[in-house]
């Protein structure tokens, strides 16, 4: 009986230690896991042989070959105050493995009540399959009425995506945006223009 209790205690300590170790890598300071079905995805940090330091990852939990229209995103948001009336470029490096549907870096500029003012999720230049580290850029206007800037990487369906070296910089207003600037009012409702 004493031997069994000792084994149970050891197994309990191992299980608790394993859980604590795992959860340490599931949380990334300043970042969160969101999406249509975040429970179908996991996030974390890991060392990468071909990059210095740690990189973030977003991976699906569903088996390969599963038809999945759900998406997950590793994201964060910050105040737009510093960038008002400016054009902002987000640059990041992404690598993928077995992405069946698509992945992409994204940025969204919101106004009051989370009304999107400009947005780009790379849907028109999707990342698919298995890719090596590649640099991507998103350029958006940050109108005067902006309140929040959100950004990250998204994965729709099955696969894995790694993200590293994200930077923001103000660019000239002459630089072409990559995303859509959403209109504040309806346009050509009478179809006469």
Backbone as numpy.savetxt, mean C-alpha at the origin, in Angstrom:
# Nx Ny Nz CAx CAy CAz Cx Cy Cz
2.61 -37.60 35.85 1.78 -36.40 35.85 2.64 -35.15 35.85
3.71 -35.14 36.69 4.59 -33.97 36.75 5.27 -33.75 35.42
5.67 -34.82 34.76 6.35 -34.71 33.46 5.41 -34.11 32.42
4.15 -34.52 32.40 3.18 -33.98 31.45 2.92 -32.50 31.70
2.81 -32.08 32.96 2.61 -30.67 33.28 3.81 -29.84 32.85
5.01 -30.40 33.02 6.22 -29.70 32.62 6.24 -29.54 31.10
5.87 -30.57 30.36 5.81 -30.50 28.90 4.77 -29.47 28.44
3.62 -29.49 29.10 2.57 -28.53 28.75 3.05 -27.11 29.00
3.72 -26.87 30.11 4.25 -25.53 30.42 5.27 -25.09 29.38
6.15 -26.00 28.97 7.16 -25.68 27.95 6.48 -25.37 26.62
5.50 -26.20 26.23 4.78 -25.95 24.98 4.03 -24.61 25.03
3.47 -24.27 26.21 2.77 -23.00 26.34 3.74 -21.83 26.15
4.91 -21.90 26.78 5.92 -20.83 26.64 6.37 -20.72 25.19
6.60 -21.85 24.52 7.01 -21.83 23.12 5.91 -21.22 22.26
4.66 -21.58 22.50 3.55 -21.05 21.72 3.40 -19.54 21.92
3.46 -19.07 23.16 3.33 -17.65 23.44 4.49 -16.88 22.83
5.71 -17.42 22.96 6.88 -16.76 22.38 6.77 -16.70 20.86
6.31 -17.75 20.23 6.14 -17.77 18.78 5.10 -16.75 18.34
4.00 -16.66 19.08 2.96 -15.69 18.74 3.49 -14.27 18.87
4.19 -13.98 19.95 4.73 -12.64 20.16 5.75 -12.31 19.06
6.56 -13.26 18.68 7.56 -13.04 17.64 6.88 -12.76 16.31
5.84 -13.53 15.99 5.12 -13.34 14.74 4.44 -11.98 14.71
3.76 -11.60 15.80 3.01 -10.35 15.78 3.94 -9.15 15.69
5.17 -9.27 16.14 6.13 -8.18 16.03 6.35 -7.82 14.56
6.29 -8.79 13.68 6.53 -8.54 12.27 5.24 -8.22 11.50
4.09 -8.41 12.12 2.84 -8.08 11.45 2.51 -6.60 11.57
3.06 -5.92 12.58 2.79 -4.50 12.75 3.99 -3.70 12.28
3.72 -2.66 11.52 4.76 -1.79 11.01 4.43 -0.39 11.51
5.31 0.19 12.31 5.05 1.49 12.90 4.64 2.51 11.84
3.50 3.16 12.06 3.00 4.18 11.17 2.18 3.67 10.00
2.12 2.38 9.81 1.42 1.78 8.66 0.26 0.92 9.14
-0.71 0.69 8.25 -1.82 -0.19 8.59 -2.20 -1.04 7.39
-2.87 -2.14 7.69 -3.40 -3.04 6.67 -4.88 -2.72 6.51
-5.27 -2.37 5.30 -6.66 -2.04 4.98 -7.03 -2.74 3.68
-8.23 -2.46 3.18 -8.66 -3.00 1.91 -10.08 -3.51 1.99
-10.53 -4.16 0.92 -11.89 -4.70 0.90 -12.03 -5.89 1.84
-10.97 -6.70 1.96 -10.95 -7.87 2.84 -9.55 -8.00 3.45
-9.19 -7.12 4.40 -7.83 -7.15 4.95 -7.47 -8.48 5.61
-8.47 -9.23 6.05 -8.18 -10.52 6.67 -7.59 -11.53 5.69
-7.69 -11.25 4.39 -7.13 -12.13 3.36 -5.67 -11.80 3.05
-5.09 -10.85 3.80 -3.73 -10.40 3.52 -2.94 -10.28 4.81
-1.63 -10.26 4.67 -0.75 -10.03 5.81 0.33 -9.04 5.41
0.81 -8.28 6.39 1.88 -7.33 6.16 3.01 -7.63 7.14
4.19 -7.14 6.82 5.31 -7.32 7.72 6.56 -6.70 7.15
7.65 -6.90 7.87 8.96 -6.43 7.46 9.89 -7.62 7.37
10.82 -7.57 6.43 11.81 -8.64 6.33 13.09 -8.09 5.71
14.18 -8.76 6.00 15.44 -8.42 5.36 15.44 -8.98 3.96
16.05 -8.25 3.05 16.06 -8.64 1.65 17.51 -8.70 1.17
17.88 -9.80 0.53 19.25 -9.99 0.08 19.72 -8.92 -0.88
18.84 -8.45 -1.77 19.27 -7.50 -2.79 18.94 -6.05 -2.44
18.57 -5.76 -1.18 18.33 -4.40 -0.71 18.98 -4.25 0.67
19.49 -3.06 0.94 20.06 -2.80 2.26 18.92 -2.55 3.25
19.01 -3.15 4.41 17.99 -2.94 5.43 16.74 -3.77 5.19
15.68 -3.36 5.89 14.43 -4.09 5.81 13.51 -3.50 4.75
12.63 -4.33 4.24 11.60 -3.91 3.27 10.25 -4.36 3.82
9.20 -3.68 3.41 7.84 -4.06 3.81 7.25 -5.00 2.78
6.35 -5.87 3.23 5.66 -6.74 2.28 4.16 -6.76 2.57
3.42 -7.10 1.51 1.98 -7.32 1.55 1.76 -8.62 0.78
1.20 -9.63 1.45 1.01 -10.94 0.83 -0.41 -11.43 1.05
-0.93 -12.12 0.05 -2.26 -12.72 0.20 -2.14 -14.03 0.97
-3.20 -14.37 1.69 -3.25 -15.63 2.43 -3.96 -16.73 1.66
-4.62 -16.38 0.56 -5.38 -17.36 -0.22 -4.43 -18.20 -1.07
-4.78 -19.45 -1.35 -3.94 -20.30 -2.18 -3.86 -19.79 -3.62
-2.71 -20.02 -4.26 -2.54 -19.63 -5.66 -3.60 -20.32 -6.51
-4.05 -19.63 -7.56 -5.08 -20.17 -8.43 -6.49 -19.86 -7.97
-6.62 -19.28 -6.77 -7.93 -18.90 -6.26 -8.41 -17.65 -6.99
-9.65 -17.65 -7.41 -10.21 -16.44 -8.01 -10.57 -15.51 -6.87
-9.97 -14.34 -6.89 -10.12 -13.43 -5.77 -10.15 -12.00 -6.28
-11.27 -11.34 -6.14 -11.39 -9.95 -6.55 -11.18 -9.00 -5.37
-10.86 -9.55 -4.20 -10.59 -8.75 -3.02 -9.25 -8.04 -3.17
-9.04 -6.99 -2.37 -7.73 -6.37 -2.36 -7.33 -6.00 -0.94
-6.04 -5.93 -0.75 -5.47 -5.46 0.51 -4.49 -4.36 0.20
-4.26 -3.49 1.18 -3.30 -2.42 1.00 -2.52 -2.16 2.27
-1.26 -1.91 2.11 -0.38 -1.43 3.17 -0.35 0.08 2.99
-0.80 0.86 4.00 -0.99 2.28 3.75 -0.74 3.14 4.98
-0.61 4.44 4.74 -0.63 5.43 5.80 -1.12 6.75 5.24
-1.49 7.66 6.14 -2.00 8.98 5.77 -1.29 10.06 6.57
-1.24 11.27 5.99 -0.67 12.40 6.70 -1.35 13.69 6.24
-1.16 14.76 6.99 -1.77 16.04 6.68 -1.22 16.59 5.37
-2.09 17.20 4.58 -1.68 17.80 3.31 -1.18 19.24 3.47
-1.23 19.79 4.67 -0.95 21.21 4.90 0.35 21.69 4.26
1.41 20.94 4.37 2.72 21.37 3.86 2.76 21.45 2.33
1.89 20.69 1.65 1.94 20.57 0.19 0.80 21.29 -0.54
0.02 22.11 0.16 -1.12 22.77 -0.48 -0.68 23.62 -1.66
-1.46 23.55 -2.75 -1.19 24.27 -4.00 0.13 23.87 -4.64
0.57 22.65 -4.40 1.81 22.15 -4.98 1.53 20.87 -5.75
2.52 20.42 -6.48 2.45 19.14 -7.18 3.43 18.22 -6.47
2.98 17.04 -6.11 3.75 16.13 -5.27 4.06 14.84 -6.02
5.34 14.42 -5.94 5.76 13.16 -6.57 6.12 12.15 -5.49
5.49 10.98 -5.57 5.81 9.84 -4.72 6.62 8.87 -5.56
7.78 8.47 -5.04 8.64 7.50 -5.71 8.84 6.31 -4.77
8.81 5.10 -5.31 9.02 3.91 -4.51 9.51 2.76 -5.37
10.14 1.80 -4.72 10.62 0.59 -5.40 9.73 -0.58 -5.02
9.33 -1.35 -6.02 8.42 -2.48 -5.82 8.97 -3.72 -6.52
8.79 -4.85 -5.83 9.10 -6.17 -6.40 7.87 -7.04 -6.16
7.55 -7.95 -7.09 6.38 -8.80 -6.93 6.73 -10.27 -7.17
5.84 -11.12 -6.66 5.97 -12.56 -6.91 4.56 -13.14 -7.07
4.35 -13.81 -8.20 3.11 -14.55 -8.47 1.85 -13.70 -8.31
1.88 -12.47 -8.76 0.70 -11.61 -8.69 -0.22 -12.00 -9.85
-1.36 -12.61 -9.51 -2.27 -13.12 -10.53 -3.15 -12.02 -11.12
-3.66 -11.11 -10.31 -4.52 -10.05 -10.82 -3.67 -8.80 -11.08
-3.39 -8.01 -10.04 -2.51 -6.85 -10.23 -2.12 -6.24 -8.89
-1.05 -5.46 -8.94 -0.56 -4.71 -7.79 -0.17 -3.33 -8.28
-0.07 -2.38 -7.35 0.37 -1.05 -7.73 0.59 -0.17 -6.52
1.48 0.78 -6.67 1.65 1.82 -5.67 0.48 2.79 -5.86
0.07 3.49 -4.81 -1.05 4.41 -4.96 -0.87 5.63 -4.06
-1.54 6.71 -4.47 -1.60 7.92 -3.67 -2.95 8.58 -3.93
-3.54 9.13 -2.86 -4.83 9.80 -2.96 -4.78 11.09 -2.14
-5.28 12.18 -2.72 -5.36 13.46 -2.04 -6.83 13.71 -1.75
-7.16 13.87 -0.46 -8.55 14.06 -0.05 -8.79 15.47 0.47
-10.03 15.94 0.29 -10.49 17.20 0.86 -11.35 16.91 2.08
-12.16 17.86 2.44 -13.05 17.69 3.59 -13.97 16.50 3.38
-14.31 15.84 4.46 -15.18 14.66 4.48 -14.66 13.55 3.57
-13.34 13.46 3.45 -12.67 12.41 2.67 -13.08 12.38 1.21
-13.47 13.52 0.68 -13.79 13.63 -0.74 -12.47 13.63 -1.53
-12.28 12.66 -2.43 -11.03 12.56 -3.19 -10.92 13.69 -4.20
-9.77 14.36 -4.20 -9.49 15.45 -5.13 -8.59 14.99 -6.27
-7.65 14.10 -5.98 -6.80 13.50 -7.02 -6.39 12.12 -6.55
-6.14 11.23 -7.53 -5.93 9.82 -7.19 -5.19 9.11 -8.30
-4.28 8.21 -7.92 -3.62 7.31 -8.87 -3.28 6.02 -8.14
-3.75 4.89 -8.65 -3.41 3.58 -8.07 -2.69 2.69 -9.08
-2.20 3.28 -10.17 -1.48 2.55 -11.21 -2.35 1.50 -11.92
-3.64 1.60 -11.81 -4.50 0.62 -12.49 -4.28 0.62 -13.99
-3.88 1.77 -14.55 -3.64 1.85 -15.99 -2.22 1.38 -16.37
-1.42 1.01 -15.39 -0.08 0.47 -15.62 0.22 -0.59 -14.54
-0.65 -1.57 -14.50 -0.65 -2.63 -13.49 0.68 -3.39 -13.45
1.02 -3.85 -12.26 2.16 -4.74 -12.07 1.58 -6.15 -11.92
2.05 -7.09 -12.75 1.54 -8.46 -12.72 2.70 -9.45 -12.69
2.40 -10.66 -12.27 3.38 -11.74 -12.33 4.49 -11.58 -11.30
5.69 -11.99 -11.70 6.87 -11.90 -10.85 7.82 -10.88 -11.48
8.20 -9.87 -10.71 9.06 -8.79 -11.22 10.21 -8.54 -10.26
11.29 -8.03 -10.80 12.43 -7.60 -9.99 12.14 -6.20 -9.45
13.01 -5.70 -8.58 12.85 -4.35 -8.04 12.79 -3.34 -9.18
11.74 -2.54 -9.18 11.53 -1.52 -10.20 11.07 -0.24 -9.53
11.58 0.89 -10.01 11.18 2.20 -9.46 9.91 2.67 -10.16
8.94 3.15 -9.36 7.68 3.68 -9.86 7.48 5.09 -9.31
6.73 5.90 -10.05 6.43 7.27 -9.63 4.96 7.57 -9.81
4.44 8.35 -8.88 3.10 8.89 -8.97 3.22 10.39 -8.74
2.56 11.18 -9.59 2.60 12.64 -9.47 1.17 13.15 -9.44
0.82 13.88 -8.37 -0.53 14.40 -8.21 -0.52 15.86 -7.78
-1.56 16.57 -8.16 -1.79 17.93 -7.66 -2.35 17.83 -6.25
-1.96 18.79 -5.41 -2.51 18.90 -4.06 -3.23 20.25 -3.99
-4.53 20.27 -4.32 -5.27 21.54 -4.35 -5.31 22.22 -2.97
-5.62 23.50 -2.99 -5.68 24.30 -1.76 -6.65 23.73 -0.74
-7.71 23.08 -1.20 -8.74 22.53 -0.31 -8.38 21.15 0.26
-7.17 20.66 -0.01 -6.77 19.33 0.45 -6.59 19.29 1.97
-6.92 18.15 2.54 -6.73 17.96 3.99 -5.80 16.80 4.31
-5.84 15.74 3.50 -5.10 14.52 3.81 -4.49 13.92 2.55
-3.30 13.35 2.70 -2.66 12.58 1.64 -2.48 11.16 2.16
-2.98 10.18 1.42 -2.84 8.77 1.78 -2.07 8.08 0.67
-1.30 7.06 1.03 -0.49 6.37 0.03 -0.11 4.98 0.52
0.39 4.17 -0.40 0.83 2.84 -0.05 0.96 1.96 -1.27
0.82 0.67 -1.04 0.86 -0.32 -2.12 -0.38 -1.20 -1.97
-0.96 -1.59 -3.11 -2.14 -2.45 -3.04 -1.88 -3.73 -3.83
-2.61 -4.74 -3.44 -2.54 -6.04 -4.10 -3.96 -6.55 -4.25
-4.39 -6.77 -5.49 -5.70 -7.37 -5.72 -5.49 -8.84 -6.02
-6.18 -9.68 -5.27 -6.08 -11.11 -5.51 -4.85 -11.73 -4.89
-4.33 -12.73 -5.57 -3.26 -13.59 -5.07 -1.89 -13.03 -5.42
-0.92 -13.25 -4.52 0.46 -12.89 -4.81 1.14 -12.23 -3.63
2.33 -11.69 -3.89 3.12 -11.00 -2.89 3.75 -9.77 -3.52
3.84 -8.70 -2.73 4.47 -7.47 -3.21 5.35 -6.91 -2.08
6.53 -6.44 -2.46 7.46 -5.83 -1.51 7.63 -4.37 -1.89
7.84 -3.51 -0.89 7.92 -2.07 -1.09 9.08 -1.51 -0.28
9.83 -0.57 -0.89 10.98 0.01 -0.20 11.31 1.39 -0.76
12.05 2.15 0.00 12.62 3.43 -0.43 11.59 4.43 -0.93
10.52 4.64 -0.18 9.52 5.63 -0.55 10.02 7.04 -0.26
9.82 7.94 -1.21 10.19 9.34 -1.01 9.12 10.24 -1.59
9.01 11.43 -1.02 8.12 12.47 -1.55 8.95 13.68 -1.91
8.58 14.33 -3.02 9.23 15.59 -3.37 8.27 16.47 -4.14
8.40 17.75 -3.92 7.62 18.72 -4.67 8.23 18.84 -6.05
7.38 18.87 -7.07 7.85 19.02 -8.45 7.19 20.25 -9.07
7.73 20.69 -10.18 7.22 21.86 -10.88 5.78 21.64 -11.33
5.00 22.71 -11.35 3.61 22.60 -11.78 3.50 22.20 -13.24
4.57 22.34 -14.01 4.55 21.94 -15.43 4.64 20.43 -15.61
5.07 19.70 -14.58 5.20 18.25 -14.68 3.80 17.63 -14.80
3.64 16.70 -15.73 2.35 16.05 -15.97 2.01 15.10 -14.82
0.76 15.14 -14.39 0.33 14.22 -13.34 0.14 12.82 -13.92
0.26 11.83 -13.06 0.06 10.44 -13.50 -1.36 9.97 -13.25
-2.04 10.62 -12.35 -3.38 10.16 -11.97 -4.46 11.08 -12.47
-5.58 10.98 -11.82 -6.75 11.76 -12.20 -6.97 12.86 -11.18
-7.19 14.07 -11.68 -7.65 15.16 -10.84 -9.16 15.16 -10.94
-9.81 14.91 -9.85 -11.26 14.80 -9.87 -11.88 16.19 -9.90
-12.92 16.33 -10.69 -13.59 17.62 -10.84 -14.38 17.94 -9.58
-14.45 19.22 -9.28 -15.19 19.68 -8.11 -16.69 19.80 -8.41
-17.02 19.95 -9.71 -18.42 20.13 -10.12 -18.67 19.30 -11.38
-19.91 18.99 -11.67 -20.21 18.27 -12.91 -19.79 19.08 -14.13
-19.43 18.38 -15.20 -19.00 19.02 -16.43 -19.87 18.55 -17.59
-20.27 19.47 -18.43 -20.99 19.18 -19.66 -22.22 18.29 -19.43
-23.03 18.64 -18.45 -24.23 17.84 -18.13 -25.28 17.90 -19.24
-25.22 18.95 -20.06 -26.18 19.07 -21.16 -25.67 18.46 -22.46
-24.40 17.99 -22.44 -23.76 17.37 -23.59 -23.62 18.33 -24.77
-23.57 19.64 -24.52 -23.47 20.65 -25.57 -22.04 21.11 -25.78
-21.13 20.79 -24.89 -19.73 21.24 -25.04 -18.94 20.33 -25.94
